[in-house]
């Protein structure tokens, strides 16, 4: 072969870009690989919120140069943090934007309509006096929701599929306070304790002061369970504990220990619930010796309880180093999939 031809071939080979295996940038420098699974589809919409510690993603490419890529659903580990101690951004505007994004991820979604919270509709059937039905309805919807949810959520904890309607007659005094509250007609909500609670709750609602005389109004409450089981606030509240763990070390340990299981759990979840996505925040109750005593979902309402249970079981098997200072409640957040563009549009 001629020298000139050999020189041309050598120059072309030197200029060709080298092929390197894809790995998570968050793990390449400081954390162990999570899995040798096929590459996982990355997306800007699934990027974790800014934090002092980088997220870990299960997106390693198999060491087969010409193997066709088989994208798998994205699983990202957000940095763990002590209960009640999530890192905040110093800029208020950025923190507010981050909180809205986090709220959307904590709610999550799936194909079709998805409403995780109980459905509460308040309608003013009639109003007699110096306040119109429209005003009574507007104020009741604005001011009564929390009180209604407290009664209804407690009932749903006992009877998850409880639904029905209740009419409540109110007498609104000149001050705007409710003087009398009583059930009207026969409720279809089949729970006497819930009915009594709701009637009493409506007496706490404030309305605009009528310009003259009392106002008699009838409100109809329509109650239906959400798509997820209701989770009551823990009483007394869970304490974070005195212990501490290094967040970077905890991230590396959790990603390395739970990564494959989390991917399997999510793959199964997607086969069962098409379009499944969201953030799953799990609270690990870590004893002073590093063992996990219990795992519970916190902050989030992941759209598939079975996926949440599957990942929780994997996290419960992790052996943490002994926390400094005693036991610890550690929040371990994972993000699954990508937040759809249509969800972003509807939440603006």
N, C-alpha and C positions, 0 to 999 in steps of 0.2 A: 504494500500500500504506500502511496506517495506521502512524503513528510508533510506536505501542505495539507493533504486531506486529514491526516492524523491530528495535526494541530487544530484544525477546525472542529473535529469531533470532541477533542479535549476541552476546547473553549465552550462548546455547547453544554457539555456535561457539567462544567463548573458553574454555569449560569442557571442551571435548572433548579427550581426551589426544592428544598428537602422536605420530605413528608414526615411529619411528627405526629405521634398519637395525641388525640385530644384529651385533655384532662381538665378538671375543675380548677380555675385560677385561684379559687379560695383555698384549695387543698394542696396545690403544687408545691408551695414553699414551706408549709409548716404542719400540715395535718396528713394523716395516713389516708390511703385510698379507701373509699367506702366499698366499692364493688367492682368486679370486672365485667359488669353487665354491658351490653351494647350501648352505643352513645345515646344520650337522652336529649330530646329536643329542647333546646334552650329558647327563652323568649324574654324580651325586655319587660313584658307585662308581668312576668313571674318573678322579676328581680326582688330580693328582699329589701326591706326598709333600711336606710342608712343606720349604721351602728358602729360602736367602737371595735367590734369584732366582726370579721367577714363571715358570710354564710358558707355552708358547705353544700355542694350539689352532687348528686349521683349522676355524673355525666362522663364517665371514662369510656374510651374507645377500646375495643378488643385489639390485641396485638396481632392483627392479620392485615397486612398492607392493602390487599385488594379486595377484602371482604365487603360486600354491599352493606351499607349502614341500615340498621333496623331501629329506627327511632322508637324510644319508649317514653312513657309519660314522665314528665319532669317531677322530680322530688327534690326539694331544697330545704336544708336545715337553716333556720334563723338562729342567731346566737342565743344560747340559753341565758336566763337571768333569774335572780332571786325573786320570789313572789313579791309583787308590789314595788319592784325596783327596776322596771324596764328603762333602758337608756333613753333619754330625751334629747331632742335637738335644741341648741341654745337659741336659735332664731324662732320666735313665736309663729311667724307665718309658715315656715317650713314644718314646724312641729304640728300645726293645725292640719296642713295638707297630708302629712304622714299619718296623723290620727284618722283622717277620713279614709285614706287608702287601707289602713290597718282594719278599720271597721268593716269595709267591704270584703276584705279577705277573711275576716273572722266569721262573716255571714256565709260566704261561699255560695255555691250554686250548682246546678245541673241542668240538663236539657229539659225544656218545658217550664211550666210555672213552678216556682218554689217559694214557699212562704214559711220559714222556720218558726216564727212566733205565732202564738194564738191570734186568731182574727176577732177583732172587736169592732162592732159597728153600733153607733149611737144615733138614733133618729128621734126627732121631736114629733110625736104624733099629733099633738095639739097644744095650744097655749091660750089661756084666757086671761086678759088683763093688759097691762101697759107694756108688756114685752112680747114681741112676735115669736112665732115658733122658730123662725130662722135664727133669731138672736139666741134663744134658749138652746137650740141645737148646736150652734157654733161654740158657745161657751161650755156646754157639756162635753163636747168632743175635745175641746182644748184642756179642760181642767179635771175631767173625771177619769181619763184613761189609766193613770197610775193606780188609782184606788180600785178600779174595775179589775185590772190585771192582778192585783194582789189577791183579791177574792177568787178570781177564776183560776189562777195558777195553782193556788192551794187545792182547789177542787180537782184540777187536772192531775195533780200528783197522785191522787187517790183513784181517779177514774179517767184514764188518758184520752178516751174518746167522747167525753162529756160535751154535749152541745145543746143548744136550744135558745129560746127567747124568753125575755122577762120584761114586763111593762111596770114602770115605777111612776107613781103619781107624786108630784112635788108641790109644796106650797112655798113660794118664794116671797119672803118678807120685803118690806120697804128698804131694808139695809142691804139686800142682795143675798142674805143668808137663807138657807132652806130651813123653814120652821117645821114642816112635817114631810115625811117620806114614807110611802107604803106601797106594797105590791098591788097592782091593778089587774083584774082578770085572773086567768089560770096560766101560770108560766109553763112553758114546755121544757125548761131547764130542770132536769130531774135530780135535784140535789137541794134539800131543804136548808142545809147549812150555807151553801153558796148563795141561795136566794136571800136568806137573812143578812148575810154579809154584804151583798150588793145593795140591798135596800138601805142598810145603815151607811154604806160608803157614799151613796148619792146624797145623803144629808150633809156631808162635809163639803160639797161643791159650792163654790161661790159664783154668783151671777151678778150682772150689772144691777145697780139699785133701780127698781121701777120708779118712774116719775110720780106715780100715784097708785095707791092701793096695793094689795097683794096680787100675785100672779099664780094661777094654777096651771101646771103643765104636766103632760104625760110623756115620758121618754120610753122608747123601746130599745132594749139592749139585745143585740144578736151576737151570740158567742159560738165560735167554732175552734177546734184545736188546730194548731199549726202542723206542718209537715214533720216536725221533730218532737220528741218527748220534751215536756217542760222540765226545766232544771231549776229548782228553788234555790234561793240564796242560802248559803250555809250559815247556820245559827248555833253557836257563836261563830263569827268569822274565823277562817283559818289563819293562824299566825305564821309568818315567814320562817321563824326559828333563828337561833343565834349564829348558825354555822355559815361558812363561806367556802366557795369553790372558785378556782380560776376559770373565768368564762371561756377562754381559748382552749384550755385543757378539757373542759367539759364538752365543748363543741366537737373537738377531735374524737373524744371517747364515744360520745353518743353517735356521731356520724359513722364511725368505724364499727360500732356494735349493732346499730339499729338499721343502717342504710339498706342492706339487702332485704331485710324483713319488711321495712317500710315500702320499698319498691314493689315487693310481692303483694303486700296488702292493698296498695293503690291499684296495681294492675287488676287484681280481683274485683276491686270496687268499681273500676271503670267498666268491666265486663257486666257487672250487675246494675250499675247506675250510669248510663251514658252521659258524657259531658260533665262528670263530677270534677269539681275543683274547689279549692278553699284552703284556709289555714287551720291547722289543728294544733291548739296550744294545750299541752299536757303538763299537769303539775305532778312532779315526782316527790313523794315524801321520803326523804333520804335520812336514814338513821345515822347516829354518830359514828358508826363503823363503816358507813358507805353503802350499806344494803338498802334496797328500795322496799319500803314497807307498803306503799300503796301508790296508785296512779289514778288521776281523775282529770277529766277535761275541764279547762278553765278559760275564761275570756271568749272562746270561740263557740260556735254552734255548727260543727262540721256536718255537711248535708247527708252523710252516710254513717250511721252509728256503728255498723259492722266494721268499716274501715278503721274508725276510731278505736274500737275494741281490739282489733288486730294489732295496731301499732302500740296500744297501751300495754298489751301483753309482752311485746318485744322489749319495750322500755323497762318493764318491771324486772326483766332478767339481767339488766346491766349492773355491774359491780363498780360503783364509784369509789374514788379514794375517800378516806375519812375526811369529812369537812372540818375546816379549822374552826374551833369554837363550839362545836355541838351539832345537833341535827339541823336539817335544812329542808325547805320547800323550794324546789327548783322548777321553773317553768321552761319546758322544752318545746319550742314552736317548730312546726314543719309546714311547708307550703306544697300543695299538690296541684299540678296542672298549671293552666294559664287563665288569667282573668279575661273573659271575653270582652271584645270591643263594645258589644251592645250593652253590657253591664256598665261599662264606663260612661257610655252616653246617657243611659237612663238615670245614673246617680249624680249627674252634674247639676 
